Structure formats: structure tokens, C-alpha cells
């Protein structure tokens, strides 16, 4: 969780309520005071492209191998996926170029923060541009909209749901940016995704049934259960969870975007495996739909990660975290693999359960739930707050911010691998 403190442009501070936690995604202290440096004096550190090359190679190699060589994917479908991948690559470079430009504009509007996890060091006094997630969101939407020209016809059955999905994502980007500007209370943030999912829920025309696990069929007497409107309620709750879970599992340079790209890579691998293992054209389209939204998400996120990796040059803000969470919720819902998605989100589920006593007010919740930084050693130490970041530090001892982030991202990757192993062993027995 981030620490954020705001004041007016005339240096009048509004003291925050210490009992209210802040779930902003980056480790900064927001201010509202006059910036002495002009936009021309600002120089953003160059992107860490070497790190991005290593991360993208590790995450994308298996997916590309499965798509291009291992499975016999229909040529027309593969063509659409590769066109989408090409547009996503263009989105990567556009995002990379737009971030420094946007950073200068947000600094002019006094939207900057200080890295609390570097407090007491020279890096802790540097003004870091905030809310740069708006760049990722806008480029993502442009790529997704342009892709319609190459894939969907006017009478396509998927076009309505595709545009409804983009409307929900766009709505969430707007609400996230509003939160970055107005600092919306965290209790309000919990319900914002409910409104953002309305376009998707109203346009959803897919099935509302669930397959009963085989061990339970004898007790329930049904193999398929139609949930009706309850299924749509479940869709809305899933969107609320995914959006907020990314938002509260944060506080380290690169953690918010890192967990997103790891989950996105797992989603891509899962989709291409399902396409390769099925002969049902409708099933193919559902998973291809998921790929069409996940590839731009991953490409634009990797571009942002080039600036957000330790030491971070920019902060992504709530704009990015709620956008990423909503996008993954949408692809899980319309791709019909919400159960698998929740297992991919296992670290986020664990972080939510650890946070629940404080979020519910059962245990006192400070405004800042970040680990404690020791300037003498340069290490982070876990506090008693209920977050996965703090619990990990309490279990395994103090670590540097970069090392801790890498450990948590490896844990995220292991959770995704566990999901694939679990699906393999339960196939044919569970469903």
C-alpha cells in the first residue's frame, strides 16, 4: 500500500484521517504545492530496456512456442492473433515514447510523489511523476479499438461484447484517474468497479450456467446448474475483487506492473492451450477474445515497467492498478475461465485475507501499511500490518526493495504454475 498526503496548491495541508488506510498502488507521498522546477528542467531517467527484454523473454517464449509450433491453431484465428500481437508491439513503442512527455505534463500540474521506501536517502527527495498509468490505459484502448478493423465484421456476434468490455475498461480508467486527482476514500473505491462493470453486464449474452464438479453430481443431482442473474452478480463481484486486489498488493517499485504481466502471461498460455485442445469454434472464439485484450495489456504494461522498475522513475497511480484489474476480470469473464483466473490471483487472494481484519476495522489500520525502511542498511523490515509484503519480510527477514519485489514476482509465477499443475491433475476427475 502506498502512503499519500495531499495539500492544496497554496500549501494549505489537509491532515488525513489516520484511521483510514490508503490503497493507492505506489510507494509515494502525494503533495499539492508549487513545483519550482519547470517542465524543461525535468529529465526522466532512461527506460530499463535490458530488464524488460529479460522479463518479456521469460514470460512470452512459452506462449509463442505453443501458438506457433506446438498446437495446430486455425490459420485464420492465428492470423488475427498475430495481427493483434503486431498492433500490441506498436503500442509498446508508443507507450515508451509517451511516458516522458506525459511525465512533464503531470509535473506541471503538481502531480508528483516521493518514494517513502527511500526516505532518508537522496532518492527519497526526488519528485516522481504520478498517475502515469493513464498513458497505458489510453494506448491500450487505441490498440484494442483499431484491432476491430482487422478482425470483427458489423454482424459479428462478439462485437457487442467486445465494445462493452472496452466501455467497462474505459470507465475504470476514468474512475482510477479521478481517484488519483481527488484521493477518493478507500471504502468508495470498493464499489467503483461495480459501476464500471455495468456496460459489460448489460451487454453480456453468454451462458449463465456452471458445470457441477463430478464428485458432487451424485449429491446435487445435476451436471449443469443455471444460476441466471446470480451469475451476473458473481461477474460483478469478480471484477470488484480483481480491481481492488491489484490495488492493495503494492508498495514496491515494479510490483504492481510486475504482478500484472506475470498473470497476463499465464492467461495467454492458458488461452492458447485451451484453443489447441478443443475443436469447438465457439470455444476458440471465447479464448481468442481473451487473447485480443491480454496481448495489448501485456505490451503496454511492459513499456511502463521499463520506467517503473527499481529505482522507479514514475509512479503508475490508481489509474493503472484498477485498469489492469478490470481488464483481467473482463477477459476471465468473457473467456469463461473465472475459476482459473482466481487461482492465478492466489497471492492477491492471500494478501486480501491477510488485510481483511484491518480493512474491516477489527484491527487498527494505519494510513500507511508499508514496510519500514532502514537508511543505514538500505533494507526493508516487515511491520505488524496485514499485507503479504510485510508477512513475507517477517518470515524471511529484511530485504532490499528490489530483492523483495523479485521474490514476490517469483511467488506470483509459482502460483500460476501451480494452477496449471492443478488443472492437469484434476482434468477428467473434477469436471
C-alpha positions as CSV (number, residue, x, y, z in Angstrom):
1,X,0.0,0.0,0.0
2,X,1.1,3.5,-0.7
3,X,1.3,6.4,1.6
4,X,-0.2,9.5,0.1
5,X,-0.6,13.0,1.6
6,X,-2.1,15.9,-0.2
7,X,-2.2,19.6,0.2
8,X,-3.6,22.5,-1.8
9,X,-1.7,24.4,-4.4
10,X,-1.3,27.3,-1.9
11,X,0.5,25.0,0.6
12,X,-2.6,24.5,2.9
13,X,-2.5,20.9,4.2
14,X,-5.5,18.8,4.9
15,X,-4.4,16.3,7.6
16,X,-5.6,12.8,6.7
17,X,-7.6,10.6,9.0
18,X,-5.0,8.3,10.5
19,X,-7.6,5.6,10.9
20,X,-8.3,5.4,7.2
21,X,-6.0,3.2,5.1
22,X,-5.0,4.3,1.7
23,X,-4.9,1.6,-1.1
24,X,-3.0,3.7,-3.7
25,X,-0.7,1.5,-5.6
26,X,2.7,3.1,-5.5
27,X,5.0,3.9,-2.7
28,X,4.7,7.7,-2.7
29,X,3.6,10.7,-0.7
30,X,1.4,13.0,-2.8
31,X,1.7,16.7,-2.4
32,X,-0.1,19.8,-3.7
33,X,2.5,22.6,-3.6
34,X,4.1,24.7,-6.2
35,X,6.8,23.0,-8.3
36,X,9.8,25.1,-8.6
37,X,11.3,23.2,-11.5
38,X,9.9,23.9,-14.9
39,X,8.9,21.1,-17.4
40,X,12.1,22.0,-19.4
41,X,14.3,21.3,-16.4
42,X,12.9,17.9,-15.8
43,X,14.8,14.9,-17.1
44,X,13.4,11.4,-16.8
45,X,15.8,8.5,-16.3
46,X,16.2,6.3,-19.4
47,X,14.0,3.2,-19.6
48,X,15.4,-0.1,-18.3
49,X,15.1,-1.9,-21.6
50,X,17.6,-4.6,-20.7
51,X,15.4,-5.7,-17.8
52,X,12.3,-5.6,-20.0
53,X,14.0,-7.8,-22.6
54,X,14.8,-10.4,-20.0
55,X,11.3,-10.3,-18.4
56,X,9.5,-10.4,-21.8
57,X,11.7,-13.3,-23.0
58,X,11.0,-15.3,-19.9
59,X,7.2,-14.7,-20.0
60,X,6.5,-14.8,-23.7
61,X,8.7,-17.6,-25.0
62,X,6.5,-20.5,-24.0
63,X,3.3,-18.7,-25.2
64,X,4.8,-18.0,-28.7
65,X,6.1,-21.6,-28.9
66,X,2.7,-23.1,-28.1
67,X,0.9,-20.7,-30.5
68,X,3.3,-21.0,-33.5
69,X,4.7,-24.5,-33.2
70,X,3.1,-26.9,-30.7
71,X,-0.6,-26.6,-31.4
72,X,-2.3,-26.6,-34.8
73,X,-4.3,-23.4,-34.5
74,X,-6.7,-22.5,-37.3
75,X,-4.8,-20.3,-39.8
76,X,-7.5,-17.5,-39.8
77,X,-7.5,-17.4,-36.0
78,X,-3.7,-17.4,-35.8
79,X,-3.6,-14.6,-38.3
80,X,-5.9,-12.5,-36.1
81,X,-3.8,-13.3,-33.0
82,X,-0.6,-12.3,-34.8
83,X,-2.1,-9.0,-36.1
84,X,-3.2,-8.2,-32.6
85,X,0.3,-9.0,-31.4
86,X,1.8,-6.7,-34.1
87,X,-0.5,-3.9,-33.0
88,X,0.4,-4.5,-29.4
89,X,4.1,-4.2,-30.3
90,X,3.4,-0.8,-31.8
91,X,1.5,0.0,-28.6
92,X,4.6,-0.9,-26.6
93,X,6.8,1.6,-28.5
94,X,4.1,4.3,-28.4
95,X,3.8,3.9,-24.7
96,X,7.5,4.0,-24.3
97,X,7.7,7.4,-26.1
98,X,4.6,8.9,-24.5
99,X,5.6,8.3,-20.9
100,X,8.4,11.0,-20.7
101,X,6.1,13.5,-22.5
102,X,3.2,12.9,-20.1
103,X,5.5,12.9,-17.1
104,X,6.4,16.6,-17.9
105,X,2.7,17.5,-18.1
106,X,1.7,15.9,-14.7
107,X,4.7,17.6,-13.0
108,X,3.4,20.9,-14.3
109,X,0.1,20.1,-12.6
110,X,2.0,19.3,-9.4
111,X,1.1,15.6,-9.6
112,X,4.2,14.1,-8.1
113,X,5.2,11.9,-5.2
114,X,8.2,11.0,-3.0
115,X,9.3,7.4,-2.6
116,X,8.7,6.5,1.0
117,X,10.7,3.3,0.8
118,X,13.8,5.5,0.1
119,X,13.1,8.1,2.8
120,X,16.3,9.4,4.3
121,X,18.3,9.0,1.1
122,X,18.9,11.3,-1.8
123,X,16.5,9.2,-3.9
124,X,13.8,9.8,-1.4
125,X,13.9,13.6,-2.1
126,X,13.3,13.3,-5.8
127,X,9.9,14.3,-7.2
128,X,8.5,11.4,-9.1
129,X,5.7,12.0,-11.7
130,X,2.4,10.3,-10.6
131,X,-0.6,8.8,-12.3
132,X,1.3,7.7,-15.5
133,X,-1.0,4.7,-15.7
134,X,-3.2,6.9,-17.8
135,X,-0.8,6.5,-20.7
136,X,-1.0,2.7,-20.6
137,X,-4.8,2.9,-20.4
138,X,-5.2,5.2,-23.4
139,X,-2.7,3.4,-25.6
140,X,-4.4,0.1,-24.7
141,X,-7.8,1.4,-25.7
142,X,-6.5,2.8,-29.0
143,X,-4.8,-0.5,-29.9
144,X,-8.0,-2.5,-29.0
145,X,-10.2,-0.2,-31.0
146,X,-8.0,-0.2,-34.1
147,X,-7.9,-4.0,-34.0
148,X,-11.6,-4.2,-34.6
149,X,-11.0,-3.1,-38.2
150,X,-8.9,-6.2,-38.8
151,X,-11.0,-8.8,-37.0
152,X,-14.7,-8.0,-36.5
153,X,-17.4,-7.5,-39.1
154,X,-20.6,-5.5,-38.5
155,X,-22.6,-8.6,-37.9
156,X,-20.1,-10.3,-35.6
157,X,-21.7,-11.9,-32.5
158,X,-18.7,-10.9,-30.5
159,X,-18.6,-7.2,-31.5
160,X,-21.2,-6.1,-28.9
161,X,-19.4,-7.8,-26.0
162,X,-16.0,-6.6,-27.2
163,X,-17.2,-3.0,-27.2
164,X,-19.0,-3.5,-23.9
165,X,-15.7,-4.8,-22.4
166,X,-13.8,-1.7,-23.7
167,X,-16.5,0.5,-22.3
168,X,-16.1,-1.1,-18.8
169,X,-12.3,-0.8,-19.0
170,X,-12.5,2.9,-20.2
171,X,-15.0,3.6,-17.4
172,X,-12.5,2.1,-14.9
173,X,-9.6,4.2,-16.3
174,X,-11.6,7.3,-15.8
175,X,-12.6,6.4,-12.2
176,X,-8.9,5.5,-11.4
177,X,-7.7,8.8,-12.7
178,X,-10.4,10.6,-10.7
179,X,-9.1,8.8,-7.6
180,X,-5.6,9.9,-8.3
181,X,-6.7,13.5,-8.6
182,X,-9.3,13.6,-5.8
183,X,-7.9,10.9,-3.5
184,X,-11.2,9.0,-3.1
185,X,-11.7,7.2,0.3
186,X,-10.8,3.5,0.1
187,X,-14.3,2.5,1.1
188,X,-15.7,4.2,-2.0
189,X,-13.0,2.5,-4.2
190,X,-14.5,-0.8,-3.2
191,X,-17.8,-0.1,-5.0
192,X,-16.4,1.9,-8.0
193,X,-15.8,-1.3,-10.1
194,X,-19.4,-2.2,-9.6
195,X,-20.4,0.8,-11.7
196,X,-17.7,0.2,-14.3
197,X,-18.9,-3.3,-15.0
198,X,-22.4,-2.2,-15.9
199,X,-21.8,-1.9,-19.6
200,X,-20.4,-5.4,-19.7
201,X,-23.2,-6.9,-17.5
202,X,-25.9,-5.2,-19.6
203,X,-24.4,-6.5,-22.9
204,X,-23.5,-10.0,-21.7
205,X,-25.3,-12.6,-23.7
206,X,-23.3,-15.6,-22.9
207,X,-24.3,-18.6,-20.7
208,X,-25.1,-18.2,-17.1
209,X,-24.6,-21.9,-16.2
210,X,-21.8,-23.6,-14.2
211,X,-20.6,-27.2,-14.6
212,X,-21.1,-29.1,-11.3
213,X,-17.8,-30.9,-10.2
214,X,-18.2,-34.6,-10.9
215,X,-17.7,-35.7,-7.2
216,X,-20.7,-33.5,-6.3
217,X,-23.1,-34.6,-9.1
218,X,-24.4,-37.6,-7.1
219,X,-25.3,-35.3,-4.2
220,X,-26.8,-32.4,-6.2
221,X,-28.5,-34.5,-8.9
222,X,-27.4,-32.1,-11.7
223,X,-24.4,-31.9,-14.0
224,X,-25.1,-28.3,-15.1
225,X,-26.7,-25.6,-12.9
226,X,-28.2,-22.4,-14.4
227,X,-27.6,-19.5,-12.0
228,X,-29.4,-16.8,-14.0
229,X,-28.9,-13.4,-12.5
230,X,-26.8,-14.8,-9.7
231,X,-24.1,-15.5,-12.3
232,X,-24.1,-11.8,-13.3
233,X,-23.8,-10.9,-9.7
234,X,-20.8,-13.2,-9.5
235,X,-19.3,-11.5,-12.5
236,X,-19.6,-8.1,-10.9
237,X,-18.1,-9.3,-7.6
238,X,-15.2,-10.9,-9.6
239,X,-14.5,-7.5,-11.2
240,X,-14.6,-5.8,-7.8
241,X,-12.1,-8.3,-6.4
242,X,-9.6,-8.3,-9.3
243,X,-9.6,-4.5,-9.5
244,X,-9.0,-3.9,-5.8
245,X,-6.7,-6.8,-5.2
246,X,-4.1,-5.4,-7.6
247,X,-4.5,-2.1,-5.9
248,X,-3.8,-3.2,-2.4
249,X,-1.0,-5.7,-3.2
250,X,1.5,-2.9,-3.9
251,X,4.0,-0.6,-2.4
252,X,7.3,-1.6,-4.1
253,X,8.9,-0.3,-7.3
254,X,7.6,-2.6,-10.1
255,X,5.3,-4.8,-8.0
256,X,2.0,-3.5,-9.4
257,X,3.0,-3.9,-13.1
258,X,5.2,-6.9,-12.4
259,X,2.3,-9.0,-11.0
260,X,0.1,-7.8,-13.9
261,X,2.5,-9.0,-16.6
262,X,3.1,-12.4,-14.9
263,X,-0.7,-13.0,-14.6
264,X,-1.2,-11.8,-18.2
265,X,1.5,-14.2,-19.5
266,X,-0.3,-17.1,-17.6
267,X,-3.6,-16.0,-19.2
268,X,-2.1,-16.1,-22.6
269,X,-0.6,-19.5,-22.1
270,X,-3.9,-20.8,-20.7
271,X,-5.9,-19.5,-23.6
272,X,-3.6,-20.9,-26.3
273,X,-3.6,-24.3,-24.5
274,X,-7.4,-24.3,-24.5
275,X,-7.6,-23.4,-28.1
276,X,-5.2,-26.1,-29.0
277,X,-7.0,-28.8,-27.0
278,X,-10.5,-28.1,-28.4
279,X,-12.3,-28.4,-31.7
280,X,-15.3,-26.2,-30.8
281,X,-15.2,-23.0,-32.9
282,X,-17.2,-21.1,-30.3
283,X,-14.8,-22.2,-27.6
284,X,-11.9,-21.0,-29.8
285,X,-13.5,-17.6,-30.2
286,X,-14.0,-17.1,-26.4
287,X,-10.4,-17.8,-25.7
288,X,-9.2,-15.8,-28.7
289,X,-11.3,-12.9,-27.4
290,X,-9.3,-13.1,-24.2
291,X,-6.0,-13.1,-26.1
292,X,-7.1,-10.0,-28.1
293,X,-7.3,-8.0,-24.9
294,X,-4.5,-9.5,-22.9
295,X,-1.7,-9.0,-25.5
296,X,-2.2,-5.2,-25.6
297,X,-2.3,-5.2,-21.8
298,X,0.9,-7.0,-21.5
299,X,2.7,-5.0,-24.2
300,X,1.8,-1.6,-22.8
301,X,2.4,-2.7,-19.2
302,X,6.0,-3.8,-20.2
303,X,6.6,-0.4,-21.6
304,X,5.5,1.2,-18.3
305,X,7.6,-1.3,-16.3
306,X,10.7,0.0,-18.2
307,X,10.2,3.2,-16.2
308,X,8.7,1.8,-13.0
309,X,11.2,-0.9,-12.3
310,X,13.6,-0.3,-9.3
311,X,14.6,2.5,-8.9
312,X,11.3,3.9,-10.3
313,X,11.3,7.0,-12.5
314,X,7.5,7.2,-12.5
315,X,4.5,6.1,-10.4
316,X,1.6,4.4,-12.1
317,X,-1.1,5.5,-9.6
318,X,-4.5,4.0,-9.0
319,X,-5.3,4.6,-12.7
320,X,-3.1,1.7,-13.7
321,X,-4.0,-0.8,-11.0
322,X,-7.7,-0.5,-11.4
323,X,-7.4,-0.6,-15.2
324,X,-5.2,-3.7,-15.1
325,X,-7.5,-5.5,-12.6
326,X,-10.6,-4.7,-14.6
327,X,-9.0,-5.8,-17.9
328,X,-8.1,-9.2,-16.4
329,X,-11.5,-9.6,-14.9
330,X,-13.1,-8.9,-18.2
331,X,-11.0,-11.5,-20.1
332,X,-11.7,-14.1,-17.4
333,X,-15.4,-13.5,-17.6
334,X,-15.8,-13.4,-21.3
335,X,-13.2,-16.2,-21.8
336,X,-15.2,-18.3,-19.4
337,X,-12.3,-19.2,-17.1
338,X,-13.0,-17.3,-14.0
339,X,-12.1,-20.2,-11.7
340,X,-8.7,-20.5,-13.3
341,X,-8.2,-16.7,-13.1
342,X,-8.8,-16.8,-9.3
343,X,-6.1,-19.4,-8.9
344,X,-3.8,-17.1,-10.9
345,X,-4.7,-14.4,-8.4
346,X,-3.7,-16.7,-5.4
347,X,-1.1,-14.2,-4.0
348,X,-3.7,-11.4,-4.3
349,X,-6.3,-13.6,-2.5
350,X,-3.8,-14.3,0.3
351,X,-3.0,-10.6,0.6
352,X,-6.7,-9.8,0.8
353,X,-7.3,-12.4,3.5
354,X,-4.3,-11.0,5.5
355,X,-5.7,-7.5,5.0
356,X,-9.3,-8.3,5.9
357,X,-9.0,-7.7,9.7
358,X,-7.6,-4.2,9.1
359,X,-9.9,-3.4,6.2
360,X,-12.9,-4.4,8.2
361,X,-11.9,-2.3,11.2
362,X,-11.4,-5.3,13.5
363,X,-7.7,-4.4,13.9
364,X,-6.4,-0.8,13.9
365,X,-5.4,0.1,10.4
366,X,-2.8,2.9,9.9
367,X,-2.9,5.0,6.9
368,X,0.5,3.6,5.7
369,X,0.9,-0.1,5.6
370,X,4.3,-0.2,4.0
371,X,7.4,-2.0,5.5
372,X,9.9,0.0,7.5
373,X,12.9,1.3,5.7
374,X,16.3,1.5,7.4
375,X,18.6,4.1,5.7
376,X,21.6,2.7,7.4
377,X,21.3,-0.8,5.8
378,X,19.1,0.0,2.8
379,X,16.8,-2.9,3.8
380,X,13.1,-3.1,4.4
381,X,11.8,-4.7,7.6
382,X,8.3,-6.1,8.0
383,X,5.8,-4.4,10.2
384,X,2.8,-5.9,12.0
385,X,0.4,-4.8,9.3
386,X,-1.5,-7.5,7.5
387,X,-0.1,-7.4,4.0
388,X,1.7,-10.1,2.0
389,X,4.7,-7.7,1.7
390,X,5.1,-7.4,5.5
391,X,4.3,-11.0,6.2
392,X,7.0,-12.1,3.7
393,X,9.6,-9.8,5.4
394,X,8.6,-11.1,8.8
395,X,9.0,-14.7,7.7
396,X,12.2,-14.4,5.6
397,X,13.9,-11.4,7.2
398,X,14.9,-7.9,5.9
399,X,15.5,-7.5,2.2
400,X,16.2,-4.7,-0.2
401,X,13.3,-3.3,-2.1
402,X,14.4,-4.8,-5.5
403,X,15.1,-8.2,-4.0
404,X,11.7,-8.3,-2.2
405,X,9.9,-7.3,-5.4
406,X,11.7,-10.1,-7.4
407,X,10.8,-12.7,-4.6
408,X,7.1,-11.7,-4.7
409,X,7.0,-11.9,-8.5
410,X,8.6,-15.3,-8.4
411,X,5.9,-16.3,-5.9
412,X,3.3,-14.9,-8.3
413,X,4.8,-17.1,-11.1
414,X,4.8,-20.2,-8.9
415,X,1.1,-19.6,-8.1
416,X,0.4,-19.5,-11.8
417,X,2.4,-22.7,-12.4
418,X,0.5,-24.3,-9.5
419,X,-2.7,-23.5,-11.3
420,X,-1.6,-25.3,-14.5
421,X,-0.4,-28.3,-12.5
422,X,-3.7,-28.4,-10.6
423,X,-5.7,-28.3,-13.8
424,X,-3.6,-31.1,-15.2
425,X,-4.2,-33.5,-12.3
426,X,-7.9,-32.6,-11.9
427,X,-8.7,-32.9,-15.6
428,X,-11.3,-35.6,-16.2
429,X,-12.0,-36.1,-12.5
430,X,-13.1,-32.7,-11.2
431,X,-15.0,-31.6,-14.3
